[in-house]
Amino acid sequence: MPRRQRRHRTETVRKSATRHLQTEVVTTMSAKKPQPLIPRRTHERCPVCGEISYSTAGVHPQCAVRQADEKRLKRIKRDEKAGKTAKPASSVKPWQKTCPKCKALAHVRKKVCECGHTFAVRITPPVNEGG
């Protein structure tokens, strides 16, 4: 005789008999939840990113900053496209060097600039160890 399987308390078993066939359908309690009387409030979506926003203004704070800076960033990008200007020598980082031909900044290990200028290579004398 087969042993009966134990079921969790929240589950109910319905048996339906159709002629010679008996089937069991297991339904959990969570499937029987009623519909809410008051529908859930839909939250406003942020006009910048499209995600749900819980702020009172309806816009995420970081999106508001991005929206405020949009005009300034467009102007900066437009100026960069118009012409790349050489930065003053004081803003050159230790890992950068300035091309004498086009005045563009390049990495120290770069041997050839984008404009075609070849940088001079320093050859260091070999070090004698243990003499």
N, C-alpha and C positions, 0 to 999 in steps of 0.2 A: 504494500500500500504506500503510495507516495506521500512524503511529508508535505504539510501545508507551509507555504512561505509566510513569514511574518510581515506584516505591513505596518507602516508608520501610522500613528493615530490620526494624522491630518488627511489621510487618504481614505476614500470611500470606494467600495467595489459595487459595481452594478452588473448583474448577470442578465443576459438576454437569451431567452430560449427560442430558437426557431427550429421546430420539428426535432431533428436529431442532433443539432449542433448547439453547443453551449459555448459562449465567449465571455471573457471578462474584460471590462473597460475600466482602467484606473484613472480617476480624476482627483487632482489635488485641490486643496482648499483655495489656493490662489486663483484658480480658474473660475471660482464662484463669486468673485468680488463684484459688488454692484457698481453701476455707473454713478459718478459723483453728481450730486444735485446742482452744485455750483461749478461750472466748468473752470478749468485752470486758466489763469491769466496768461496771455501770451506776452512775452517780453519784447521790448523794442529791440530792433537790430541796429547795430552801429552803421551809420552811412558810409564810413571810411573802409572798414574791413569786412562788414557783413555778418559778423558774429553777434551773438546775443549780448546786450549790454545791460548791466545792472545799475549803472550810474544814473543819477537823477537827470542829467542833461541828455542822456541817450547816446552819448559818445564816450568811448574809453578814454581815459586821460592820456595814454600814450598815442592814441589816434588823433586826439585834439592837438597835441604837440606836432605830430607829423603834418596835420592839415595846416597848421599855422606856419610851419617852416617850408611848405611846398613852394611858395613863390620865391623865397630866398634860394632854395636849392636849384630851382629852374634857372635862376639868374646866374648862379655859380657855374652850373653845367654849360650854359650858353657861352659864358666868358671863357671857359676852358676849351670849348670847341673852336671858338674864334681864333685863338692863338695861344700857344703855350709860352708863357713868359718865364724867363730864368729867375730862379729864386736867388735872393741875396746870399753871399757866401756865409753869412752868420747862421743861416738856417740849414746849411749842408750838414748832414749827419756824418758821423765817423765812418759809416759803411758806404758812403756815397762819394762820387767824384763828379766834377762838372766837365762836360765835353767842351774843348776850346772852339770847336767848329760851330756847333748848334746851340751851345749853352744849356743843354738838357742834362738832368741828373741821371747818373747811371750807377749801378752797383760797382763796388771796388774791384770785384773779381772779373767783371766783364772786360773782355779784351777788345771788342769792336762795338762802337756805338751804332744806334739805329740809322744815323745819317751816313755811316760808312767810315768814320774816323777810327783809325787804329791807335789804341793807347800804347804808350811806351811800356815795355816790360822790364822790371828791375831784376837784375840777376845778382843774387847774393853769393859771395864766395863760400866754398865748402868749409865746414868747421872741423878742425882736427881734434879728435877725441883721444886722449891718452898719449899723446905725443911723440 
